[in-house]
Structure formats: C-alpha cells, structure tokens
C-alpha cells in the first residue's frame, strides 16, 4: 500500500518536538506510531486527564482524538500552501479507564481536497475499546487566511 502522507521524511521525534508548549504536551500526549495510512498517539490517565471520579475525562479523550486526527491531516497536505483545522468531532465513550495510557489510532474514512474525515479508536493498554470518534477536518489555502 502506498503512503498517504505528503512527505515520507516525517518522524515521530519531529511530531513530538512540534507538540512542546501546546495542550498536547500539557496533557502528556505522545505520538507513538506512524503507518502508511494511520497515526497513533497515547495519553496518560493521570491527574491531568481524569474527572472527579478518578476515571478518564471524556473531554480529554476528545482532545486526544482531535489531536491525532488533526495532525494526521496536516501530514497529508502541502504545508507551504495549505493548513488544516478541525471542523467537527463526535465521541461515544464506551468504557471507563482509571490508570495507564489510552491510545488513539486515526485512520482515514475520506481524504478529499477540501476535507478529511477520520475514524479514531481509543483503547486502553489491554486494547479494550474506550471511545470511538469521528473527526472532520477542513483544508484551507494559506493565502486566503491569516496565520499568526
């Protein structure tokens, strides 16, 4: 299978370095796998990511899903000409988790010139399904938008 990525030179080290001083770093997210058509990131289940009952906060799951989907989209486009932003995300939380890591795998459902749709499955360390998300990203031309 041919890679869907714009550049085949990108590394996990680069992806993780680009996350410093962002919410990704604050929540402990780390990119762990880059396949020919998928991206995986993990996030710890700890005091930064749990709600008052000690289980993973649904918003933290959504933040992880939107991160892995949005970054995957940025790897498909020409970064000189285009940029990607999240347009919609939904999540079904199916199981709680209290410790360890959760792992989000983004695989494309649709890769178009103006939008991408990602299927994101979040699992725990035992590969049990925690959350299912669908994330839509819009592809914009940089020339039409101010980037600060």
ABEGO torsion letter per residue (X at the ends): XBBABABAABBAAAAAAAABGBAAAAAGBBBABBBAABBBBBBBBBAAABBAAGBBBAAAAAAAAAAAAAAAAAAABBAAABBBBBABBBBBBABBBABEBBBBBBBBABBBAABBBBBBBBBBAAGBBABBBBBBBBBBBAAABBBX
